[in-house]
Amino acid sequence: MTDAAIDLRERLRDPDYMPPLAQSVPLGIQHVLAMFASNVTPAIIVAGAAGFGFGSNSPDFPNMIYMIQMSMLFAGIATLFQTIGFGPVGARLPIVQGTSFAFLPVMIPAVAGAGVGGMAGLMTGVLIGGLFHFCLGFVIGRIRFALPPLVTGLIVLMIGLALIRVGVQYAAGGVPLIGKPAYGSLAMWGPAVVVILVTLALKFFTRGFISVAAVLVGLLAGYVVALAMGQVSFANVGNAAAFALPVPFKWGFSFDGAIIIGMCFMAIVSAIETVGDTSGITKGGAGREATDKEISGATFADGLGTAVAGVFGGLPNTSFSQNVGLVSMTGVMSRHVVTIGALFLIACGLIPKVGAIVATVPIHVLGGGVIVMFGMVAAAGVNMLSDVKWNRRNMVIFAVALSVGLGLQLEPDALQHLNRTVQILLTSGLLPAATIAIVLNLVLPEDLDTDADNETQISGLKGFSD
């Protein structure tokens, strides 16, 4: 290898290196396209759960367009917090921020059927949860011991399992069609299946950018099919403004204890995810461990981005893992490349017509995409659990936590006699599962198992199967 090639490779591993614009602009836009569909999907799901989303025929439907707009705008702003930073805020690394799926199991029951009136309590919870998340930056290194792969893997798996039902409902036509003949019809499932097939084909049989943006391209393919079937309406695009600024406390300010507690709990999960993504960026792109300063800075930026988004009607932000993989794939560690992508997101967020165009995607087309995305969330949890030593102790912890968490998620009426706050916190499944796993992991001794116990267990399993 020539000295020039070695020098170029070293420069690409430097977060402060700025490639020529001819390279950095397309690389920055590639980062945006890789996360675009995932970034706007939570806003669409929350609006649908509240009752003013797709198929609701609600006069409040423009509020969903506004939420999509805020998803883009504050993903860009939160990304700038990471890449540019100020003071202790920001890792100064190519970390892309976006709207988090992890909070959906808490947000969906919190706003279910509440309409626009439920947004005040939700956004107040996002704001306070973001401030709590910011404070975690001071202690993040000290609490990581309580969240080993057994706990974090279980939490991520529970998030995926909680959302998979939503994906299937969307692909079948969405909640507004449940009970009607159109729900689950071939007209609904057809475009959704196209999305899934195209996404899988591109993911496994192509390379480079197309493979990274497989979900987005799959959604476009399903969109074309739905358009040909007459299922796409552009009525709201013409009514959307060409430019609009965000409105602080658009839906008001209201304290809801259940939402605030849920947001603060999920902030811990999001913070741990960001720690993992920060480490993944430095390992994959620069071949080194992340410093304590980078980890705390990333956590500060995570929380601040969420808090600011909540003020203006955006949802919680977190680092996006798919973009970590993109850095590893391209080998470009430049934070300035991601800054260009962030500026592109901000520009889109200030143009409501972009949000209106996104809102023309039929819900069943989106369903095909989220089936893949939510399944990947669950798969990521399983992957994290592969690092666990599956002895009797850990199996019992996992079994009890999963049974209680998933059971309450599947049968929420089991808690009908409790007050609403407790119901919201427990029926998401996340809080009880995580609490049980954390407490048991801290309380049960590591040497609980013996070789004899393991042999007995294996023999018992063989006997049972016989």
Buried (B, 14 or more C-beta within 10 A) or exposed (E): EEEEEEEEEEBBBEBEBBBEEEEBBEBBBBBBBBBBBBBBBBBBBBBBBBBBBBBBEBEBBBBBBBBBBBBBBBBBBBBBBBBBBEEEBBBBBBBBBBBBBBBBBBBBBBBBEBBBBBBBBBBBBBBBBBBBBBBBBEEBEEEBEEBBBBBBBBBBBBBBBBBBEBBBBBBBBBBBBEEEEBBBBEBBBBBBBBBBBBBEBBBEEBEEBEBBBBBBBBBBBBBBBBBEEEBBEEEBBEEBEEEBEBEEBBBEEBEBBBBBBBBBBBBBBBBBBBBBBBBBBBBBBBEEEBEEEBBBBBBBBBBBBBBBBBBBBBBBBBBBBBBBBBBBBBEBBBBBBBBBBBBBBBEBBBBBBBBBBBBBBBBBBBBBBBBBBBBBBBEBBEBBBEEBEEBBBBBEBBEBBBEBBBEBBEEBEEBEEEEEBBBBBBBBBBBBBBBBBBEBBEEEEEEEBEEEEEEEBEEEEEEEEE
